[in-house]
Amino acid sequence: MLLGLAVGLVVGAIVGLVGAGGAIIAVPALVYVVGLDPEDAVPTSLIVVGLASLAGAVPRLRREVSWPLVLMIAVPGVPASWAGAAVGELLNPDWLMLCFALIMIIAGIRMLASARNPAPPVRPAENGSWGGLALRGIPVGLMVGFLTGMLGVGGGFLIIPALTLLLGVPMARAVGTSLVIIAVNSASGFAAHLDGLAIDWSLALSFAAMAMAASLAAARLAHRLNQTVVSRIFAAVIFTVALGVLIQTVPALLPAQAPEAPEDPPAASASLAASRLSFGERSLNVLVENNTGTDMVITAAQLETAAYSSPAPWTPADGDATTLRPGGRVALPVELPEAACSNNGPGFDAAVRLDLETEVEGAAGELIIPAADPYRTVAQAHGQDCLQQEVDAVASFALAPELEVAADGRTAVVRILVTPSGGSGMVNVRIGSTTLLSEAPGQPWPREIEVDAADEPSVIQLRLEPPAEFTAAVYGFVRSACAGGG
């Protein structure tokens, strides 16, 4: 909304100062600044420019408006504006904005020309032949009306040169006459867009109110300013906006490059997956999918990545090859070798090498395919393995094979055997509960322990019991199972 008010201020000031050009700024601003579609920006612009022109004409109505010329130009413009609106609805919005940019360039050139070579004083048009005036004025009215309906411009940049150069109207009187004609053409053009119109009235009316206020103020200020300087500044603004419109529009009108022909899918695709159990066992699953129309017989496979010192192999558990049907998928568990902790990075590329019994895509007996790793499985396993290497350099931790059960039958004692390496370094061990096991009441665990590589071997004792809700759930399950079996 604030952007709309700011643009309305600029549009109104331009209309009030030079009697033209408000829509030249309004339509691009509504499209590229406010965010309206060209189909909505055109009627909104007509409301704003029409009301701003009417406001700018008010101080000039008595002395600076030629009413015969208003009728001569505005009346033919009414049906022409309806024809322009019909054509505008048929045009692609990008073509519409391209036409608008070209009109802006013409308007800017006219402004510069009038600033450099002002029209010499001529005999007032009202004192000439009405027939001759009509022959020159009616075509101007038709052209201006058509552009008003199609593009949402008031046409002042055409009206003022026509009034001054073709019809001999003094500049001050041409500005006032132009404002009235623009108001009439804008009203007619807006009426032509009423069918199926969907407009943001709060934006349009607030925009118009600001433009009207600015136009009234600018109209009173116009006589004190150098019109040549004003015209040159306005022409520079028009060229800048036209350039912006062209930059936005031309790329959309250029022929799109033909899409590249899709490549045939590879004979097989692979991805990586792992579970918590897989990490504990230091293994990953290589998921292989057969994209061919024939069976794929896999005799061996290995995962290759810079995260590990050697390939991670897969071999059939029973020694038999695995047959993968067309479109089928199989999980091949691979055991991870020692991590290459000198290789660090946010992620690692991985590839799968398959040994095949039959030829696939011209590769007899072997197929190498990239392995997708969307969940950074390799990086996570590598990070965990390297952390474990650092811990092992200080001390090893292992569960004692025996489990002591307390006399109450509710608590147990778990022993963790700590064997320092005898080297250097220290590791901080943190112990936390789980949803299945927690510390026994009144017998808290040691939550944080520092172990030095030079320490003596020790034992960490944890007294634990299942949480009450877990015990109750297990008891309920057993009871229901026994009841069902009875």
C-alpha positions in Angstrom: 0.0 0.0 0.0 2.8 2.5 0.9 4.4 1.7 -2.5 1.1 2.5 -4.2 0.8 5.8 -2.4 4.4 6.8 -3.3 3.8 5.9 -7.0 0.5 7.9 -6.9 2.4 10.9 -5.6 4.8 10.7 -8.5 2.1 10.2 -11.1 0.0 13.1 -9.9 3.0 15.4 -9.8 3.9 14.5 -13.4 0.3 15.0 -14.7 0.0 18.4 -12.9 3.3 19.7 -14.1 3.3 18.7 -17.8 -0.3 17.7 -18.5 0.8 14.3 -19.7 2.7 11.2 -18.9 1.1 9.9 -15.7 0.2 6.5 -17.1 3.6 6.2 -18.7 4.8 5.8 -15.1 1.7 4.3 -13.5 1.3 1.1 -15.5 5.0 -0.1 -15.2 4.9 0.8 -11.5 1.7 -1.1 -10.9 3.1 -4.1 -12.7 6.7 -4.2 -11.4 6.5 -2.3 -8.1 3.1 -3.1 -6.7 2.9 -6.5 -8.4 -0.4 -6.3 -10.4 -0.9 -8.3 -13.6 -0.9 -6.1 -16.8 -4.7 -7.0 -17.2 -5.4 -5.4 -13.8 -2.8 -2.6 -14.0 -4.4 -1.1 -17.1 -7.9 -0.3 -15.6 -6.3 0.7 -12.3 -4.1 3.1 -14.2 -7.1 4.6 -16.0 -8.8 5.3 -12.7 -5.7 7.0 -11.3 -4.7 8.9 -14.4 -8.3 10.0 -15.1 -8.9 11.4 -11.6 -5.4 13.0 -11.5 -6.0 14.6 -14.8 -9.4 15.9 -13.7 -7.8 17.3 -10.5 -5.1 19.0 -12.6 -7.6 20.5 -14.9 -9.7 22.1 -12.2 -7.5 25.2 -11.7 -7.3 25.6 -15.5 -11.0 25.2 -16.5 -11.8 28.9 -17.0 -8.8 30.2 -19.0 -6.7 27.2 -20.2 -9.2 24.8 -21.7 -10.5 24.9 -25.3 -13.8 23.2 -25.0 -14.4 22.9 -28.8 -11.1 21.1 -29.2 -12.0 18.8 -26.2 -15.1 17.7 -28.1 -13.3 17.4 -31.4 -10.6 15.0 -29.9 -12.4 13.4 -27.0 -15.6 12.3 -28.8 -13.9 10.2 -31.5 -11.7 8.8 -28.7 -14.6 7.2 -26.9 -15.4 4.4 -29.5 -11.6 4.1 -30.2 -10.9 3.4 -26.6 -13.4 0.5 -26.6 -11.7 -0.9 -29.7 -8.3 -0.6 -28.0 -9.6 -2.4 -24.9 -10.8 -5.3 -27.1 -7.4 -5.5 -28.8 -5.6 -5.4 -25.4 -7.6 -8.3 -24.1 -6.4 -10.4 -27.0 -2.7 -9.6 -26.6 -0.2 -11.7 -24.5 0.6 -9.6 -21.4 4.3 -9.6 -22.3 3.5 -8.2 -25.8 1.3 -5.6 -24.1 4.2 -4.4 -21.9 6.5 -4.4 -24.9 4.1 -2.2 -26.8 4.0 0.0 -23.7 7.8 0.3 -23.6 7.8 1.4 -27.3 5.2 4.0 -26.6 7.3 5.2 -23.6 10.3 5.6 -25.9 8.3 7.7 -28.4 6.9 9.8 -25.6 10.4 10.4 -24.2 11.7 11.5 -27.6 8.8 13.9 -28.0 9.5 15.4 -24.6 13.2 15.9 -25.5 12.3 17.4 -28.9 9.8 19.9 -27.4 12.3 20.9 -24.7 15.1 21.6 -27.3 12.9 23.2 -29.9 9.9 24.9 -28.3 7.0 25.6 -30.8 7.0 29.2 -32.0 4.0 31.4 -31.1 1.1 30.7 -33.5 -2.4 32.0 -34.2 -4.9 30.5 -31.7 -6.6 27.4 -33.2 -10.1 28.7 -32.4 -9.6 31.5 -35.0 -8.8 29.0 -37.8 -11.1 27.0 -40.0 -13.1 24.4 -38.1 -13.0 22.0 -41.1 -9.2 22.1 -41.2 -9.0 21.6 -37.5 -11.4 18.7 -37.6 -9.3 17.0 -40.3 -6.3 17.2 -38.0 -7.9 16.8 -34.6 -10.2 13.7 -35.2 -7.3 11.4 -36.3 -5.5 12.5 -33.1 -8.6 11.6 -31.1 -8.9 8.2 -32.6 -5.3 7.4 -32.1 -5.2 8.6 -28.5 -8.5 6.8 -27.6 -7.2 3.5 -29.0 -4.0 3.7 -27.0 -5.9 4.7 -23.9 -8.1 1.6 -24.1 -5.4 -0.8 -25.1 -2.5 0.3 -22.8 -4.1 2.4 -20.1 -2.2 5.6 -21.1 -4.0 8.9 -21.2 -2.3 9.9 -24.4 -1.1 13.3 -23.2 2.3 12.8 -24.8 0.5 12.7 -28.2 -2.3 15.3 -27.4 0.0 18.1 -26.4 2.3 18.0 -29.5 -0.8 17.7 -31.7 -2.5 20.7 -30.0 0.6 22.9 -30.2 2.2 21.8 -33.5 -0.8 20.7 -35.6 -3.6 22.9 -34.2 -1.7 25.9 -33.1 -2.8 25.9 -29.5 -0.5 27.8 -27.0 1.3 25.6 -24.5 -0.5 26.6 -21.4 -3.9 26.1 -23.1 -2.7 22.8 -24.6 -1.9 21.5 -21.1 -5.3 22.3 -19.7 -7.1 21.0 -22.8 -5.0 17.8 -22.7 -6.0 17.1 -19.1 -9.7 17.3 -19.8 -9.3 15.0 -22.9 -7.3 12.5 -20.8 -10.0 12.5 -18.1 -12.7 11.8 -20.7 -10.7 9.1 -22.5 -9.7 7.4 -19.2 -13.4 7.2 -18.2 -14.3 5.7 -21.5 -11.4 3.3 -21.5 -12.2 2.2 -17.9 -15.8 1.6 -18.9 -14.6 -0.7 -21.7 -12.8 -2.9 -19.1 -15.8 -3.3 -16.8 -16.8 -6.7 -18.2 -15.3 -9.3 -15.8 -13.3 -6.6 -14.0 -11.6 -7.6 -10.7 -9.8 -4.7 -9.2 -8.3 -3.8 -5.8 -10.5 -0.8 -5.0 -8.6 0.1 -1.8 -5.4 0.3 -3.7 -6.9 2.1 -6.7 -8.7 4.7 -4.7 -5.8 5.4 -2.3 -3.5 5.6 -5.3 -5.9 8.0 -7.1 -6.4 10.2 -4.0 -2.7 10.7 -3.6 -2.3 11.4 -7.4 -5.2 13.9 -7.3 -3.6 15.8 -4.4 -0.2 15.8 -6.0 -1.7 16.9 -9.3 -3.5 19.9 -7.8 -0.4 21.0 -6.0 1.8 20.6 -9.1 -0.7 22.4 -11.3 -0.4 25.5 -9.1 3.4 25.2 -9.1 3.7 24.6 -12.9 3.8 28.3 -13.8 6.8 28.9 -11.5 9.0 26.2 -13.0 11.1 26.1 -16.1 9.1 23.8 -18.4 12.2 22.9 -20.5 14.0 21.5 -17.4 10.8 19.7 -16.3 10.4 18.1 -19.7 14.0 16.9 -19.8 13.8 15.4 -16.4 10.6 13.7 -17.2 12.1 12.3 -20.5 15.0 10.8 -18.6 12.6 9.1 -16.2 10.6 7.7 -19.1 13.7 6.3 -20.8 14.8 4.7 -17.5 11.4 3.0 -16.9 11.2 1.9 -20.6 14.6 0.2 -20.2 13.4 -1.6 -17.1 10.2 -2.8 -18.9 12.3 -4.0 -21.9 14.6 -5.9 -19.6 11.7 -7.6 -17.9 9.7 -8.3 -21.0 12.0 -9.1 -23.9 13.5 -12.3 -22.4 10.0 -13.8 -22.0 9.3 -13.2 -25.7 12.4 -14.8 -27.0 12.0 -18.3 -28.3 12.7 -20.8 -25.6 15.5 -23.3 -26.2 14.2 -26.7 -27.1 14.6 -29.0 -24.1 17.4 -31.5 -24.4 16.3 -35.0 -25.3 16.1 -37.1 -22.1 18.9 -39.5 -21.7 18.2 -43.2 -21.4 18.3 -44.3 -17.7 21.4 -46.2 -16.6 21.2 -50.0 -16.5 21.1 -49.8 -12.7 20.8 -47.2 -10.0 22.1 -47.3 -6.4 21.5 -45.4 -3.1 22.7 -45.8 0.4 20.7 -46.4 3.6 21.5 -47.4 7.2 19.7 -48.0 10.5 21.0 -47.6 14.0 21.7 -51.3 14.1 23.7 -51.0 10.9 25.9 -48.3 12.5 26.5 -50.4 15.5 27.6 -53.3 13.3 29.6 -50.9 11.1 27.8 -51.7 7.9 25.6 -49.9 5.4 23.0 -51.1 2.9 23.6 -50.5 -0.8 20.2 -50.4 -2.5 20.5 -51.5 -6.1 17.6 -51.2 -8.7 17.5 -52.9 -12.1 16.5 -50.4 -14.8 16.8 -52.8 -17.7 14.3 -55.2 -19.2 16.3 -58.3 -18.4 17.4 -60.1 -15.3 20.6 -58.8 -13.7 22.7 -61.5 -11.9 25.0 -59.9 -9.3 27.9 -62.1 -8.1 29.7 -59.5 -6.0 29.6 -55.8 -5.2 31.6 -53.2 -3.4 31.1 -49.6 -2.2 33.9 -47.2 -3.1 34.3 -43.9 -1.4 37.2 -41.6 -0.2 35.7 -41.8 3.4 37.2 -45.2 3.9 40.7 -46.7 3.3 39.5 -49.5 1.1 36.3 -50.6 -0.7 33.5 -52.0 1.4 32.7 -55.4 0.0 29.5 -57.4 -0.4 29.5 -61.1 -1.1 26.5 -63.5 -1.1 26.1 -65.2 2.3 25.6 -68.6 0.8 28.0 -68.1 -2.1 25.2 -68.0 -4.7 24.7 -65.0 -7.0 21.7 -62.6 -6.5 19.3 -62.4 -9.4 17.6 -59.0 -9.7 14.4 -58.9 -11.8 13.6 -56.0 -14.2 12.5 -53.1 -12.1 13.4 -55.0 -8.9 15.4 -53.7 -6.0 17.7 -55.4 -3.6 19.6 -54.4 -0.4 23.3 -55.4 -0.3 24.8 -55.0 3.2 28.5 -54.0 3.0 30.9 -54.1 5.9 32.8 -50.8 6.4 36.6 -51.0 6.6 38.8 -48.6 8.6 37.8 -45.0 8.2 40.2 -42.6 6.4 40.1 -39.9 9.0 42.6 -37.7 7.2 39.9 -37.1 4.6 37.4 -34.7 6.0 34.5 -32.9 4.3 30.8 -32.1 4.5 30.0 -35.1 2.2 31.6 -37.8 0.3 30.9 -39.1 -3.3 30.3 -42.8 -3.5 30.1 -45.4 -6.3 29.1 -49.0 -6.5 31.0 -51.6 -8.5 28.8 -54.6 -9.5 30.2 -57.9 -10.8 27.7 -59.4 -13.2 27.3 -62.8 -14.9 26.0 -61.2 -18.1 26.9 -58.2 -20.3 25.0 -55.0 -19.4 25.2 -51.9 -21.7 28.4 -53.2 -23.4 30.2 -53.8 -20.1 30.9 -57.5 -19.8 30.9 -58.6 -16.2 31.2 -55.2 -14.5 29.1 -52.1 -14.0 30.1 -49.0 -12.0 27.3 -46.6 -11.0 27.2 -43.6 -8.7 25.5 -44.1 -5.3 23.0 -41.5 -4.2 23.4 -40.6 -0.5 20.5 -38.2 0.3 20.8 -38.7 4.1 24.6 -38.3 4.2 24.9 -41.9 5.4 28.6 -42.2 4.5 29.5 -38.9 6.2 27.7 -39.9 9.4 29.3 -43.3 9.5 32.7 -41.8 8.8 32.3 -39.2 11.5 31.3 -41.8 14.0 34.2 -44.1 13.1 36.7 -41.3 13.3 35.4 -40.3 16.7 35.7 -43.9 17.9 39.3 -44.0 16.7 40.0 -40.9 18.8 38.4 -42.5 21.9 40.2 -45.8 21.4 43.5 -43.9 21.4 42.7 -42.9 25.0 40.9 -45.9 26.4 38.6 -48.8 25.5 35.2 -49.4 27.0 33.5 -52.8 27.2 30.5 -54.3 29.0 31.4 -57.0 31.5 29.9 -60.4 30.4 28.1 -61.0 33.7 25.0 -59.1 34.9 24.3 -58.9 38.7 20.7 -58.9 39.9 19.9 -57.4 43.2 18.1 -59.2 46.0 14.9 -57.3 45.5 14.6 -58.6 42.0 13.9 -55.2 40.6 17.4 -53.7 40.0 20.5 -54.9 38.2 24.1 -53.9 38.1 25.8 -53.3 34.7 29.6 -53.1 34.8 31.6 -51.1 32.2 35.3 -52.1 32.0 37.5 -49.2 31.3 41.0 -50.0 30.0 43.2 -46.9 29.4 45.7 -47.1 26.5 48.7 -45.9 28.6 49.4 -43.1 26.1 48.4 -39.5 26.3 45.1 -37.7 26.1 41.8 -37.7 27.9 38.2 -38.5 27.1 35.1 -37.2 28.8 32.4 -39.9 29.2 28.7 -38.9 29.7 26.1 -41.4 30.7 22.4 -40.9 30.2 19.2 -42.9 30.7 17.0 -44.3 27.9 13.3 -44.8 27.5 13.8 -48.5 28.5 16.4 -48.2 31.3 17.0 -45.6 34.0 18.9 -45.3 37.3 17.6 -47.1 40.4 15.9 -44.8 43.0 18.4 -43.5 45.5 21.3 -45.0 43.6 22.2 -42.4 40.9 24.6 -43.1 38.1 27.9 -41.2 37.7 26.7 -38.9 34.9 30.1 -37.6 33.8 33.5 -39.3 34.1 36.9 -38.1 32.9 39.3 -40.9 31.8 43.0 -40.2 31.2 45.1 -42.5 29.0 47.6 -42.9 31.8 45.0 -44.0 34.4 44.8 -47.5 35.8 42.0 -49.9 34.6 38.7 -49.3 36.3 35.1 -50.3 36.4 32.0 -48.1 36.1 29.0 -49.6 37.9 25.4 -48.6 36.9 22.5 -49.7 39.0 19.4 -49.7 36.8 15.8 -50.7 36.6 13.1 -50.5 33.9 10.8 -47.5 34.2 7.5 -48.2 35.8 5.5 -47.5 32.7 7.6 -49.9 30.7 7.2 -52.6 33.3 3.5 -52.1 33.4 3.2 -52.2 29.6 5.2 -55.5 29.5 3.1 -57.0 32.3 -0.1 -56.0 30.5 1.1 -57.5 27.2 2.1 -60.8 28.9 -1.2 -61.0 30.8 -3.3 -60.4 27.7 -1.2 -62.9 25.8 -1.7 -65.5 28.5 -5.5 -64.8 28.7 -5.8 -65.1 24.9 -3.9 -68.4 25.0 -6.1 -69.8 27.8 
